[in-house]
């Protein structure tokens, strides 16, 4: 062993995961699983929603959680902010932060997954901190402008490691903060790389391209998104609408049940069929619950109205036709920011959400991108872009190793 090198402690430590968003919870849960596999005790405190990803991972969630209609995205509009105030989200957030400061005293370190609010809270806890800045990227404006006082917190000796969500941001922040910022990949990509059974395409030929639909997970927005997608499919060129012209697969959350799908699809000319299918003329749409990895992995192209799921698709090297909706999450502003974040893997039509220009333009883009996949190097370009913007698999494991290394380093008496 090199003299003076830190040694890995065999003593289990209690680590607190602090996150503030559904996508952040997913990444936090994957990091938490890796830490637990390495013998650590892990607890989670989500600031937004119920922390379902933590529950699914079998990680204890502290406190009594609440879900709000804005999904934590009220900051994107004045109406959203007012809604959050009326629903008591500010008071709830304050109570969660008080709980965090109390629980942090019993933990060896805090692992932050999110943005300025959990970063500031972790700094106030006076515990060693490792942070994964999944919410920020220099791709948005060319240079990251961290909100005050995030930069000052991240320069603090309390922050043992800082991870970014892409390589460009790591370089930018390393210069800005005067300390190393590492890009180790994005844990949320690991979830979509799980082994998935093949989708049933018995009614189609093997050469038929696959289009996957990702309407999102937040209700009622996801239902409105799905309606818009059905309208886009009805505007596809005749060749794609012909029987056997295109395989269609939608990844739906459990809250969107078959009865609800039938209710919203019938007025749009779709006929529910046995086996979880919708039919409209020659189009057959296969509905899948709990098979998100299979839909994303096996699609040639995605039609998406999501945040994290779109990033996962891009990480897999898939092109995405992006369809803006009415929000609160997938609004035109969110979609435009996502295009800056994810770059040339995304394609988007112009027009107001739900307008004929938007719907018809999106249908034309589906046809055009499929044609590019057949006749150009678009697929290879999307795979390269996915590696640059999202990184390869194994991000959660690499972060867990770095977290444990950081905790084994000598503490700074000035922190």
N, C-alpha and C positions, 0 to 999 in steps of 0.2 A: 504494500500500500504506500502511496506517495506521502511523505511526511507532511503533516498539516492538512491533509485532505479530509473533508467531512465524511463521517461514517453514518451509515443508515441505521437509525434506531429501530430496534425490534419491538419497542413498546408501542402498543396501539394508542393513537391520539384521536381526540374528538375534534372533527373538522366541521365547520358550519358553512354550508352552501347558501349564498344569498343571490337571488335572481329577481328580475323584474320584467317578465314577459313570458308568453307561452313558448316561443322559440328558445328563449334563454333557459327556461325550465328544462326543455329537452336536452340541450347541451349540458346543463348542470347535472342532470340525472345520469348522463353517460359518463361524465367525469367522476361523479360520485360512485358509480358502480365499479369503475377501475380502482378508485381509492379503497373501496371496501374489499375488493379482491386482493389488495395488497395489505390487508390486515388492519385498516383504519376504521374507526367509528365515524360514521357520516350522518349528519342531520341536515335538513333543508328548511329554508324559510323563503317561500315565494311572496313577493310583494304585490303581485297581480294574479288574481284567479286562485284556483284551488290547488295548483301544483300537480295536476294529473300525471304528468310525466314522472314525477318523483314517486307518486303512489304506485304507478305501473312498474317502476324499477325496484319497488320494495324498500324505498328509503323513507325513514320517519320524517313527517312534515310537522313543524312546530306551529302551535297556535290554532286558532279557529279562522279558517280562510273564507273569503267571499269572492263571488264573481260579479262583475259589473257589465252592463250592456255594451259599453264601449270597448271592452276587452283590453283596457289599459291604453287605448289609443286616442283618448279624448283630446290629447294635446295637438292633434292634427287639425282641429277646427275649433272655432269659438263655440259652436253648438255642442261639440263634444265636451269641452271644458265645463260648460254650464250643466250639462247632463251629469257629469261626474260630481260636481259640487252638490247638485240636488240629491244624488244618490248616496252622498256621504263618503265618497272615495278619499277625499283629503283627510277626513278624520280617521278612516280606516288605515290609510298609509301611515299616519302618525302613530297609531297604536301598534302597527307592525314594526315600525322602527324602534319604538320603546321596547317591545319584546326582543328584538334583535340585540339591542345594547345590553339587555339583561342576560340573554343566553350566551352572548359572545364571551362574557367573563369566564364561562365554564369550558371554553374551547381553546385548543392550542393554536388555531389559526382560522381565518375567514377566507373562503374562496368566492370571489365575486364574478358573476356572469351577468353583464348588463352594461349600464351607462352611469351617468354622473350621480344619480341618487344612491345606488348601492355603494359606489366608490366612496362618496362622502361619508356614508354611514359606517363603512368599514374603517376609514381613517379615524373617525370619532371613537371607535371601539378600542383603539390603542393595542389591538392584537396584530400579530404578523398577518400580512395579506398577500394573496396571489390573485390577480385579476385577469379575466379574459374579456377584452373589450369587443364583444360581438356586435354591439350596436353602432360602432363608429368605423368609417372607412375614408381614406384619403381619395378614393375613387370618386366620391361625390362632387368634390370641388377642386381636386388637384392638390390641395393641401388641407389637412384636417385642422379645423378650428374647434378645439375642445372647449366645451362650456365651462365657465368659471364655477367652482374652483377645482375642476377635475385635474388640470395639469399640475397644480401645486400638490395635490394629494398623491398623484402618481410619481412625483419626484421624491416623495418622502421615503425615508429608510424603512418605514413600516411595510412598504410594498416590496416584497422580496422578488417577485417576478411579474412582468407585464406581458401578456400575449395579445397579439392582434389577429384580425380575421382575414388578412391577406398580406402578401409580401410587400406590396407597395406601401401599405400603411405602416408596416414594421420599420421600413427604411425612414419614412417621414417622421414617425414618432421618436425613433431613436435619436434623430437630429434635434427635434424639438425639446425632448425631455432631458437630453444629455445622459442617457442611460440606455442599456440594451433593451430593445423590445423585440420579442421573438414571434415568428409565425411558424406554428407547429401543425397547421391544418385546422379544420373545423370539426368538432365532435359530432355535430348534427349529420354529417355525411355518413358516419358509421351506421346509423340506424337504417338508412336506405340500402346499405350494402348487404343486409342480412339475406340468407338464402331464402328464395321465394319460389313457390311452385309455378309451373308454366300456366299462363292464362289459357282458357279454353277458346280456341279459335276453330272449332270443328266445322263451322259453317263457311269458312273462308280458305282460300288458297294460301300456301306458305309465302308466296311472293307479295301478298297484299300488305301495304304499309299499315302501321299501327299508330293511331292517334290516342293519346291518353288525356283525360279531362281531370283537372285538379281545381275544384270549385272552392276549396278551403274548408276550415273546420269550425269557424265561429258562426253560431246561429244568432239571428236569422239571416245574416249576410250571405252565408254559404248557399242558402236556398235561392236567394235572389241571383247570386252568381250562376248557379246551375241553370236557372231559367234563361239567362242571357246566353249561356253556352248552347243550350238546345236551339235557340234562335240562330246562332252562328251556324250550327250544323245544317239547319234547314236551308241555308244560303250557299252551301258548298256547290261547286260546279257539278253538272250532271254526271260527269265521268266518275267522280268520287261518290256520288249518291247512288250510283247503280249498284245492284247486288254484287257483292264481292269486290267492290272498288276500294273499300277502306274498312279496316277493323277499328272499332270504337270501344274504348274501355274507360269507365269513370271510377275514380277512387273516392268513395263516400264515407263519411263518418257515421257512426251508429245512430246518432240523433236524427239523421235523415233517413227515415225508414221507407220501406217500399210503398206503404200507403200514402205517405206524403209525396213521394216521387210521382205516383200515379195522379194525385190531385193536381199537381202543378204542371205536369206534362201533357195531360189530355187536351186542355185548351190550346196548346201549341201544335196539335196535330200528331202527337205521339201516342202509340197504343201499347199499354203494358202487356207483357207476355210472360208465361211461366218461366221459371229459371232465372229470374232477375234480369230481364231484358226489356228494352223499349224499342218499338219499331215505328218507322215513318217512311213509307214507300220502300225503297231499297236499302235504307239505312237501318242498321241494327246496333243498338248501344247496349253493351254489357255493363251491368252495375256490379261493383265489387265493394264489399264491406270488410275492413280489416286486411286488405291486400294492397295497401299503398306501395310497399317496396316492389311488388310484382308489376304493378301498373307502370311505375316510373322506370324500372330497369328494362322492361320489355317493350316500351313504346319507342317509336322512331322519332316522334315529335310530341310535345305536350302543349295543350291549350290550358293556360293557368291563370288563376286569380288568387294567388297565395304569396306569402312571404317566405318562410323557411322552406316550404316544399319546393318552391321555384329554385331556391338556392341549391337544394339537394339535387334537383334535376340538372342544373347547370354543372354541378360538381361531377355528375356522372357523364358529362360530355354531351348532353342532349340539347338540341335547339328548342326554344320555347316561344310560342306565340302568346303574347301577353294581352289580356283583355281587361281594360279598366272598368270598374264598377262604381257604385254609389257610396262605397265605404260602410262603416267607418275605417276599416283597414285598407282595402284595396281600392283606394280613390285614385283619381288622375295624378295627384301630387305624389302619392306613394309609388304609383307605377313609374312615373318619370324618374324618381330617385332610384328605384330599383334598376332601371335601364343604365343609369350611370354606374351603379354598383357592379352589375353583372356583365355589362359590355356587349360584345357582338353575338353572344348566344341568344339574345332576346330580340324579338320582332314585334312591332306594335303598329296598329292602324290608327289613323287620325279620327277625330270625331268625338262628340260628347258621349259619355256612357249610355248605352242603350239606344243610341241613334242609328238610323239606317246606315249612315256613313261608317260608323264604328263596327257594326255587325257585319255588313257586306265586305268591308275592308279586311276584317279579321278572317273571314271565309276565304278571301282571295289570297291572303298571306299563307293560310294552311296549304293551299294548292301550290303556291310559289315555293315555299320552303321544302315541301316534299319533292318538288321537281329539282331543287338545288341539291338535295341529298342524293338524288339519283345521278346527277350529271356534273356535279362539281365536288370540290374538296371540303364542302361545308362541314361534314361530319368530323374530319380531322381538325379543322379550325376550332370547332366547338369543344373538342376534347382538350386541345391545348389551352383554350381559354378557361375551361373548368379547372385545370390544374393550377393556372396562375391566380384565378380569383378565389377558389375554394380550397385547393390543396388536395392531397391524396388521402387515403384512408388511414386510420390509426391515430387521429388527432387526440382523442380522449386519453389513450394510453400514454402518449408522449407528454401530455399535460400532467397526468397523474405522477409520472416519474419526476418531472421537473418540480412539482409541488413538494414531493417528499424530499428531494434534494435540497430545496430551499429551506425547509424546516430543519434539516440536519446541519445547516450552516450555523456558525457562531452568531448569536444575537448581538445586535448593535446597542450598546448602553445608551446611545443618544436618540434612539427611535422614539 
